[in-house]
Amino acid sequence: DGTLIETWQDKSGLGRNRTSSGVNRPSKGVGTINSEPAISFDGVNDKFDLAAGEITDIVAGDVTAFFTFQIVGDLLKTHSLMNGNGNDFLIYLRGDTGDMVCKIGTGDGSQLAWVMDTSTHILAYRKSSAGIQLWFDGAPGTLVADLALSGSTDLDVGWTNSFYGQLNGLLGANAHYKSALNAATINSIAGA
């Protein structure tokens, strides 16, 4: 129905609601993923700010997160799923170079080759003492050493303040775990 969303409710009971305001509000009811309502990002200025507790988990501890998404806009641009800390934390999909990247700190991050399309996919990342690793539809990317973030400033979903590009697409179900799930569990959730 195109209703603008100010709060993406956290259903875990931890109260980690994601928030947005003004022209940055994504909309709901415009599209679906797997026959379920999805949140639509316009590729211009739509975003959600992560709750402080979720930022703390990402910066300080082990974490595994899953995103169900579908790109609906330009397949040759870069679409950011998450961005923050002055680009120290990034998850983005690059249509021009055909890959996706999840990085914490400096360096190239965990990468996977991918030809951008308009199908529904599940992206997961796991951060642990061993490093950070990306999964795409159950296929693992490279494991790279975890480089410490410079702080716990803002982290956003669907937005970037640099050349990486805003998300133009749909986000469906996503989950955030305060632990580094093992590969078998990630594969079972992400569709391997």
ABEGO torsion letter per residue (X at the ends): XGBBBABBBBAAGAGBBBBBBEAABBBBGABBBGGBBBBBBAGAABBBBBBAAAAAAAAABBBBBBBBBBBABBAABBBBABBEGGGABBBBBBAAAGBBBBBBEBEAEBBBBBBBBABBBBBBBBBBAAEBBBBBGGBBBBBBBBBBBAEBBBBBBGBBABAAEBBBEBBBBBBBBABBBBAAAAAAAAGX
